[in-house]
Amino acid sequence: MRTTRSLVIETDTDEVLLGEPVTIRVRDRLQNPLEGVTVSTRRKGVRTDETGRCQLTFHAPGLWSLTATKPSEGEITYRPATTLLRAVTRPAMARRVRRIAALSE
């Protein structure tokens, strides 16, 4: 009997500084970390380790789509997952922090 499990991508943030690594975690819907998942952008891809984690570093600003895929294993098929991450410059991040601080006053 074939079973399909959906992948889940988690990041610590939805916005990352250029040149700074972001840690990505991939799990199934049962919260099990998955090893060997390929997390890719339009330019590169990395594989998750035994804890379901990997890191990517972005060198160009913009909105990046991250896609997690895993080949079938025996009777288990994995449904890909996609999430968005914004890569920003340090000045853009500083402006955002100042705006948030001003709004909270």
N, CA, C and O atoms as a GROMACS GRO file, in nm:
protein
  420
    1MET      N    1   0.084  -0.118   0.000
    1MET     CA    2   0.000   0.000   0.000
    1MET      C    3   0.088   0.125   0.000
    1MET      O    4   0.173   0.141   0.088
    2ARG      N    5   0.069   0.210  -0.096
    2ARG     CA    6   0.148   0.332  -0.113
    2ARG      C    7   0.099   0.439  -0.016
    2ARG      O    8  -0.022   0.459  -0.001
    3THR      N    9   0.193   0.507   0.052
    3THR     CA   10   0.162   0.615   0.145
    3THR      C   11   0.228   0.743   0.094
    3THR      O   12   0.344   0.742   0.054
    4THR      N   13   0.153   0.853   0.096
    4THR     CA   14   0.208   0.983   0.057
    4THR      C   15   0.218   1.071   0.180
    4THR      O   16   0.121   1.087   0.254
    5ARG      N   17   0.337   1.128   0.202
    5ARG     CA   18   0.360   1.218   0.314
    5ARG      C   19   0.400   1.355   0.260
    5ARG      O   20   0.481   1.365   0.167
    6SER      N   21   0.345   1.458   0.318
    6SER     CA   22   0.379   1.595   0.278
    6SER      C   23   0.503   1.641   0.353
    6SER      O   24   0.516   1.618   0.473
    7LEU      N   25   0.593   1.707   0.282
    7LEU     CA   26   0.709   1.767   0.345
    7LEU      C   27   0.670   1.903   0.403
    7LEU      O   28   0.580   1.969   0.353
    8VAL      N   29   0.740   1.943   0.509
    8VAL     CA   30   0.719   2.074   0.573
    8VAL      C   31   0.855   2.142   0.583
    8VAL      O   32   0.949   2.084   0.637
    9ILE      N   33   0.866   2.266   0.532
    9ILE     CA   34   0.989   2.344   0.541
    9ILE      C   35   0.973   2.447   0.653
    9ILE      O   36   0.872   2.517   0.660
   10GLU      N   37   1.073   2.454   0.741
   10GLU     CA   38   1.073   2.553   0.848
   10GLU      C   39   1.203   2.632   0.844
   10GLU      O   40   1.310   2.575   0.823
   11THR      N   41   1.194   2.763   0.864
   11THR     CA   42   1.312   2.848   0.878
   11THR      C   43   1.295   2.932   1.004
   11THR      O   44   1.183   2.954   1.050
   12ASP      N   45   1.406   2.980   1.058
   12ASP     CA   46   1.400   3.063   1.178
   12ASP      C   47   1.339   3.199   1.148
   12ASP      O   48   1.284   3.264   1.236
   13THR      N   49   1.348   3.242   1.023
   13THR     CA   50   1.303   3.374   0.984
   13THR      C   51   1.255   3.370   0.840
   13THR      O   52   1.289   3.278   0.766
   14ASP      N   53   1.176   3.468   0.802
   14ASP     CA   54   1.135   3.476   0.661
   14ASP      C   55   1.216   3.583   0.587
   14ASP      O   56   1.193   3.609   0.469
   15GLU      N   57   1.314   3.644   0.660
   15GLU     CA   58   1.400   3.746   0.601
   15GLU      C   59   1.542   3.724   0.651
   15GLU      O   60   1.565   3.712   0.772
   16VAL      N   61   1.638   3.719   0.559
   16VAL     CA   62   1.777   3.689   0.594
   16VAL      C   63   1.869   3.793   0.530
   16VAL      O   64   1.843   3.843   0.421
   17LEU      N   65   1.977   3.826   0.601
   17LEU     CA   66   2.077   3.917   0.548
   17LEU      C   67   2.161   3.849   0.441
   17LEU      O   68   2.194   3.731   0.452
   18LEU      N   69   2.196   3.925   0.337
   18LEU     CA   70   2.284   3.872   0.234
   18LEU      C   71   2.415   3.827   0.298
   18LEU      O   72   2.470   3.896   0.384
   19GLY      N   73   2.465   3.713   0.257
   19GLY     CA   74   2.591   3.661   0.306
   19GLY      C   75   2.582   3.588   0.439
   19GLY      O   76   2.681   3.530   0.484
   20GLU      N   77   2.466   3.590   0.503
   20GLU     CA   78   2.447   3.521   0.631
   20GLU      C   79   2.373   3.389   0.605
   20GLU      O   80   2.273   3.388   0.534
   21PRO      N   81   2.421   3.279   0.661
   21PRO     CA   82   2.351   3.152   0.638
   21PRO      C   83   2.218   3.147   0.712
   21PRO      O   84   2.203   3.202   0.821
   22VAL      N   85   2.123   3.081   0.651
   22VAL     CA   86   1.994   3.056   0.716
   22VAL      C   87   1.980   2.905   0.731
   22VAL      O   88   2.009   2.829   0.638
   23THR      N   89   1.936   2.863   0.848
   23THR     CA   90   1.915   2.720   0.873
   23THR      C   91   1.773   2.683   0.833
   23THR      O   92   1.676   2.750   0.868
   24ILE      N   93   1.763   2.575   0.758
   24ILE     CA   94   1.635   2.526   0.709
   24ILE      C   95   1.614   2.386   0.767
   24ILE      O   96   1.706   2.304   0.766
   25ARG      N   97   1.495   2.361   0.817
   25ARG     CA   98   1.460   2.229   0.869
   25ARG      C   99   1.348   2.171   0.783
   25ARG      O  100   1.256   2.242   0.743
   26VAL      N  101   1.358   2.043   0.754
   26VAL     CA  102   1.253   1.976   0.677
   26VAL      C  103   1.204   1.856   0.758
   26VAL      O  104   1.282   1.774   0.806
   27ARG      N  105   1.072   1.849   0.772
   27ARG     CA  106   1.008   1.741   0.847
   27ARG      C  107   0.889   1.691   0.768
   27ARG      O  108   0.848   1.752   0.669
   28ASP      N  109   0.834   1.579   0.813
   28ASP     CA  110   0.707   1.537   0.756
   28ASP      C  111   0.596   1.591   0.846
   28ASP      O  112   0.625   1.654   0.948
   29ARG      N  113   0.472   1.567   0.811
   29ARG     CA  114   0.359   1.619   0.889
   29ARG      C  115   0.350   1.558   1.029
   29ARG      O  116   0.281   1.611   1.116
   30LEU      N  117   0.420   1.448   1.050
   30LEU     CA  118   0.422   1.385   1.182
   30LEU      C  119   0.536   1.440   1.268
   30LEU      O  120   0.563   1.388   1.376
   31GLN      N  121   0.602   1.547   1.220
   31GLN     CA  122   0.713   1.615   1.288
   31GLN      C  123   0.844   1.536   1.290
   31GLN      O  124   0.933   1.567   1.369
   32ASN      N  125   0.855   1.435   1.206
   32ASN     CA  126   0.979   1.357   1.196
   32ASN      C  127   1.079   1.430   1.106
   32ASN      O  128   1.046   1.461   0.992
   33PRO      N  129   1.201   1.459   1.154
   33PRO     CA  130   1.302   1.520   1.068
   33PRO      C  131   1.340   1.423   0.956
   33PRO      O  132   1.344   1.302   0.977
   34LEU      N  133   1.367   1.476   0.838
   34LEU     CA  134   1.396   1.391   0.723
   34LEU      C  135   1.536   1.417   0.667
   34LEU      O  136   1.571   1.530   0.633
   35GLU      N  137   1.613   1.311   0.660
   35GLU     CA  138   1.748   1.317   0.602
   35GLU      C  139   1.739   1.296   0.451
   35GLU      O  140   1.652   1.224   0.402
   36GLY      N  141   1.831   1.362   0.377
   36GLY     CA  142   1.840   1.339   0.234
   36GLY      C  143   1.738   1.414   0.150
   36GLY      O  144   1.719   1.382   0.033
   37VAL      N  145   1.673   1.513   0.208
   37VAL     CA  146   1.580   1.597   0.133
   37VAL      C  147   1.663   1.703   0.060
   37VAL      O  148   1.753   1.762   0.120
   38THR      N  149   1.633   1.728  -0.066
   38THR     CA  150   1.701   1.834  -0.140
   38THR      C  151   1.620   1.962  -0.126
   38THR      O  152   1.502   1.967  -0.161
   39VAL      N  153   1.685   2.066  -0.073
   39VAL     CA  154   1.624   2.198  -0.063
   39VAL      C  155   1.692   2.282  -0.169
   39VAL      O  156   1.814   2.299  -0.167
   40SER      N  157   1.614   2.334  -0.263
   40SER     CA  158   1.675   2.404  -0.376
   40SER      C  159   1.610   2.539  -0.403
   40SER      O  160   1.493   2.562  -0.372
   41THR      N  161   1.691   2.626  -0.463
   41THR     CA  162   1.647   2.754  -0.516
   41THR      C  163   1.668   2.746  -0.666
   41THR      O  164   1.701   2.639  -0.718
   42ARG      N  165   1.650   2.854  -0.734
   42ARG     CA  166   1.673   2.850  -0.879
   42ARG      C  167   1.822   2.840  -0.914
   42ARG      O  168   1.856   2.813  -1.029
   43ARG      N  169   1.910   2.862  -0.815
   43ARG     CA  170   2.054   2.862  -0.842
   43ARG      C  171   2.130   2.747  -0.779
   43ARG      O  172   2.234   2.706  -0.831
   44LYS      N  173   2.082   2.694  -0.668
   44LYS     CA  174   2.159   2.588  -0.600
   44LYS      C  175   2.068   2.501  -0.515
   44LYS      O  176   1.952   2.534  -0.490
   45GLY      N  177   2.125   2.390  -0.472
   45GLY     CA  178   2.050   2.299  -0.386
   45GLY      C  179   2.144   2.234  -0.284
   45GLY      O  180   2.262   2.215  -0.311
   46VAL      N  181   2.089   2.202  -0.168
   46VAL     CA  182   2.164   2.134  -0.063
   46VAL      C  183   2.077   2.022  -0.007
   46VAL      O  184   1.955   2.022  -0.025
   47ARG      N  185   2.141   1.927   0.061
   47ARG     CA  186   2.067   1.814   0.120
   47ARG      C  187   2.065   1.827   0.272
   47ARG      O  188   2.159   1.878   0.333
   48THR      N  189   1.957   1.781   0.329
   48THR     CA  190   1.944   1.783   0.475
   48THR      C  191   2.026   1.670   0.536
   48THR      O  192   2.049   1.566   0.475
   49ASP      N  193   2.071   1.695   0.661
   49ASP     CA  194   2.146   1.594   0.735
   49ASP      C  195   2.050   1.504   0.813
   49ASP      O  196   1.929   1.509   0.792
   50GLU      N  197   2.105   1.423   0.903
   50GLU     CA  198   2.022   1.327   0.978
   50GLU      C  199   1.922   1.395   1.072
   50GLU      O  200   1.827   1.332   1.117
   51THR      N  201   1.943   1.525   1.101
   51THR     CA  202   1.847   1.598   1.185
   51THR      C  203   1.744   1.675   1.102
   51THR      O  204   1.662   1.749   1.157
   52GLY      N  205   1.750   1.658   0.970
   52GLY     CA  206   1.658   1.727   0.881
   52GLY      C  207   1.695   1.872   0.856
   52GLY      O  208   1.612   1.950   0.810
   53ARG      N  209   1.821   1.908   0.885
   53ARG     CA  210   1.865   2.047   0.871
   53ARG      C  211   1.968   2.064   0.759
   53ARG      O  212   2.043   1.973   0.726
   54CYS      N  213   1.968   2.185   0.703
   54CYS     CA  214   2.070   2.226   0.607
   54CYS      C  215   2.080   2.378   0.614
   54CYS      O  216   1.998   2.443   0.678
   55GLN      N  217   2.180   2.433   0.549
   55GLN     CA  218   2.197   2.578   0.547
   55GLN      C  219   2.217   2.626   0.405
   55GLN      O  220   2.278   2.559   0.322
   56LEU      N  221   2.162   2.746   0.378
   56LEU     CA  222   2.183   2.814   0.251
   56LEU      C  223   2.226   2.956   0.282
   56LEU      O  224   2.184   3.016   0.381
   57THR      N  225   2.311   3.011   0.196
   57THR     CA  226   2.353   3.150   0.205
   57THR      C  227   2.317   3.217   0.074
   57THR      O  228   2.345   3.165  -0.034
   58PHE      N  229   2.253   3.334   0.083
   58PHE     CA  230   2.210   3.407  -0.036
   58PHE      C  231   2.302   3.525  -0.059
   58PHE      O  232   2.340   3.596   0.034
   59HIS      N  233   2.339   3.546  -0.186
   59HIS     CA  234   2.431   3.654  -0.221
   59HIS      C  235   2.366   3.756  -0.314
   59HIS      O  236   2.433   3.850  -0.358
   60ALA      N  237   2.239   3.739  -0.342
   60ALA     CA  238   2.166   3.835  -0.424
   60ALA      C  239   2.034   3.866  -0.354
   60ALA      O  240   1.965   3.775  -0.308
   61PRO      N  241   1.998   3.995  -0.346
   61PRO     CA  242   1.873   4.030  -0.278
   61PRO      C  243   1.752   3.987  -0.358
   61PRO      O  244   1.759   3.968  -0.480
   62GLY      N  245   1.642   3.972  -0.288
   62GLY     CA  246   1.517   3.938  -0.356
   62GLY      C  247   1.437   3.835  -0.281
   62GLY      O  248   1.475   3.790  -0.173
   63LEU      N  249   1.327   3.800  -0.340
   63LEU     CA  250   1.239   3.699  -0.284
   63LEU      C  251   1.277   3.565  -0.346
   63LEU      O  252   1.271   3.549  -0.468
   64TRP      N  253   1.317   3.471  -0.262
   64TRP     CA  254   1.364   3.340  -0.307
   64TRP      C  255   1.262   3.233  -0.273
   64TRP      O  256   1.207   3.230  -0.164
   65SER      N  257   1.238   3.147  -0.367
   65SER     CA  258   1.151   3.032  -0.346
   65SER      C  259   1.238   2.912  -0.310
   65SER      O  260   1.330   2.877  -0.384
   66LEU      N  261   1.207   2.849  -0.196
   66LEU     CA  262   1.276   2.728  -0.153
   66LEU      C  263   1.183   2.610  -0.175
   66LEU      O  264   1.068   2.613  -0.132
   67THR      N  265   1.232   2.508  -0.241
   67THR     CA  266   1.152   2.388  -0.266
   67THR      C  267   1.222   2.267  -0.207
   67THR      O  268   1.341   2.245  -0.230
   68ALA      N  269   1.147   2.188  -0.131
   68ALA     CA  270   1.200   2.065  -0.071
   68ALA      C  271   1.142   1.946  -0.146
   68ALA      O  272   1.020   1.936  -0.163
   69THR      N  273   1.231   1.857  -0.189
   69THR     CA  274   1.188   1.735  -0.259
   69THR      C  275   1.264   1.616  -0.203
   69THR      O  276   1.379   1.628  -0.160
   70LYS      N  277   1.199   1.503  -0.204
   70LYS     CA  278   1.263   1.379  -0.157
   70LYS      C  279   1.212   1.264  -0.244
   70LYS      O  280   1.091   1.252  -0.266
   71PRO      N  281   1.303   1.182  -0.294
   71PRO     CA  282   1.260   1.068  -0.374
   71PRO      C  283   1.180   0.968  -0.290
   71PRO      O  284   1.193   0.963  -0.168
   72SER      N  285   1.099   0.891  -0.356
   72SER     CA  286   1.022   0.786  -0.289
   72SER      C  287   1.116   0.687  -0.223
   72SER      O  288   1.226   0.661  -0.272
   73GLU      N  289   1.070   0.631  -0.111
   73GLU     CA  290   1.144   0.527  -0.039
   73GLU      C  291   1.049   0.411  -0.016
   73GLU      O  292   0.959   0.419   0.068
   74GLY      N  293   1.070   0.304  -0.088
   74GLY     CA  294   0.982   0.188  -0.073
   74GLY      C  295   0.838   0.225  -0.104
   74GLY      O  296   0.806   0.264  -0.217
   75GLU      N  297   0.752   0.212  -0.007
   75GLU     CA  298   0.610   0.241  -0.024
   75GLU      C  299   0.574   0.386   0.010
   75GLU      O  300   0.457   0.423   0.004
   76ILE      N  301   0.674   0.467   0.048
   76ILE     CA  302   0.646   0.605   0.088
   76ILE      C  303   0.685   0.701  -0.022
   76ILE      O  304   0.798   0.700  -0.072
   77THR      N  305   0.589   0.785  -0.060
   77THR     CA  306   0.611   0.892  -0.158
   77THR      C  307   0.600   1.024  -0.083
   77THR      O  308   0.515   1.040   0.004
   78TYR      N  309   0.687   1.119  -0.117
   78TYR     CA  310   0.688   1.249  -0.050
   78TYR      C  311   0.635   1.358  -0.142
   78TYR      O  312   0.677   1.370  -0.257
   79ARG      N  313   0.543   1.438  -0.090
   79ARG     CA  314   0.487   1.551  -0.164
   79ARG      C  315   0.578   1.671  -0.139
   79ARG      O  316   0.603   1.706  -0.024
   80PRO      N  317   0.628   1.737  -0.245
   80PRO     CA  318   0.719   1.851  -0.228
   80PRO      C  319   0.652   1.966  -0.151
   80PRO      O  320   0.530   1.975  -0.144
   81ALA      N  321   0.736   2.052  -0.094
   81ALA     CA  322   0.689   2.170  -0.023
   81ALA      C  323   0.768   2.291  -0.073
   81ALA      O  324   0.883   2.279  -0.112
   82THR      N  325   0.704   2.406  -0.070
   82THR     CA  326   0.768   2.531  -0.113
   82THR      C  327   0.738   2.640  -0.011
   82THR      O  328   0.629   2.647   0.045
   83THR      N  329   0.838   2.724   0.012
   83THR     CA  330   0.819   2.842   0.098
   83THR      C  331   0.900   2.956   0.039
   83THR      O  332   0.986   2.934  -0.046
   84LEU      N  333   0.871   3.077   0.084
   84LEU     CA  334   0.942   3.195   0.035
   84LEU      C  335   1.030   3.253   0.145
   84LEU      O  336   0.996   3.248   0.263
   85LEU      N  337   1.143   3.308   0.103
   85LEU     CA  338   1.238   3.370   0.193
   85LEU      C  339   1.290   3.496   0.124
   85LEU      O  340   1.324   3.493   0.006
   86ARG      N  341   1.295   3.605   0.198
   86ARG     CA  342   1.345   3.730   0.141
   86ARG      C  343   1.490   3.752   0.186
   86ARG      O  344   1.520   3.747   0.305
   87ALA      N  345   1.578   3.775   0.089
   87ALA     CA  346   1.718   3.808   0.117
   87ALA      C  347   1.734   3.958   0.100
   87ALA      O  348   1.701   4.013  -0.005
   88VAL      N  349   1.787   4.024   0.204
   88VAL     CA  350   1.796   4.170   0.202
   88VAL      C  351   1.937   4.216   0.237
   88VAL      O  352   2.016   4.142   0.298
   89THR      N  353   1.967   4.339   0.198
   89THR     CA  354   2.095   4.400   0.232
   89THR      C  355   2.091   4.450   0.376
   89THR      O  356   1.984   4.464   0.434
   90ARG      N  357   2.207   4.476   0.432
   90ARG     CA  358   2.214   4.527   0.570
   90ARG      C  359   2.141   4.662   0.584
   90ARG      O  360   2.067   4.680   0.681
   91PRO      N  361   2.160   4.759   0.490
   91PRO     CA  362   2.086   4.885   0.503
   91PRO      C  363   1.934   4.865   0.499
   91PRO      O  364   1.861   4.933   0.571
   92ALA      N  365   1.887   4.775   0.416
   92ALA     CA  366   1.742   4.749   0.409
   92ALA      C  367   1.692   4.691   0.540
   92ALA      O  368   1.584   4.726   0.587
   93MET      N  369   1.770   4.601   0.601
   93MET     CA  370   1.732   4.543   0.729
   93MET      C  371   1.730   4.650   0.837
   93MET      O  372   1.640   4.652   0.921
   94ALA      N  373   1.828   4.741   0.836
   94ALA     CA  374   1.834   4.848   0.936
   94ALA      C  375   1.713   4.940   0.923
   94ALA      O  376   1.656   4.982   1.024
   95ARG      N  377   1.673   4.973   0.800
   95ARG     CA  378   1.554   5.058   0.779
   95ARG      C  379   1.430   4.990   0.834
   95ARG      O  380   1.345   5.055   0.895
   96ARG      N  381   1.419   4.859   0.813
   96ARG     CA  382   1.303   4.785   0.862
   96ARG      C  383   1.298   4.786   1.014
   96ARG      O  384   1.192   4.805   1.074
   97VAL      N  385   1.413   4.766   1.078
   97VAL     CA  386   1.420   4.766   1.224
   97VAL      C  387   1.381   4.904   1.278
   97VAL      O  388   1.309   4.913   1.378
   98ARG      N  389   1.428   5.010   1.214
   98ARG     CA  390   1.393   5.146   1.258
   98ARG      C  391   1.243   5.170   1.244
   98ARG      O  392   1.182   5.232   1.332
   99ARG      N  393   1.182   5.124   1.135
   99ARG     CA  394   1.038   5.141   1.115
   99ARG      C  395   0.959   5.068   1.224
   99ARG      O  396   0.863   5.122   1.279
  100ILE      N  397   1.000   4.947   1.253
  100ILE     CA  398   0.931   4.869   1.358
  100ILE      C  399   0.945   4.937   1.493
  100ILE      O  400   0.848   4.944   1.569
  101ALA      N  401   1.065   4.989   1.523
  101ALA     CA  402   1.086   5.058   1.650
  101ALA      C  403   0.998   5.183   1.658
  101ALA      O  404   0.941   5.211   1.763
  102ALA      N  405   0.988   5.257   1.548
  102ALA     CA  406   0.907   5.379   1.547
  102ALA      C  407   0.760   5.347   1.565
  102ALA      O  408   0.688   5.422   1.632
  103LEU      N  409   0.714   5.238   1.509
  103LEU     CA  410   0.573   5.200   1.523
  103LEU      C  411   0.539   5.154   1.664
  103LEU      O  412   0.425   5.167   1.709
  104SER      N  413   0.638   5.102   1.734
  104SER     CA  414   0.611   5.050   1.869
  104SER      C  415   0.620   5.157   1.977
  104SER      O  416   0.587   5.132   2.093
  105GLU      N  417   0.663   5.277   1.939
  105GLU     CA  418   0.674   5.386   2.038
  105GLU      C  419   0.539   5.447   2.068
  105GLU      O  420   0.530   5.539   2.148
   0.00000   0.00000   0.00000
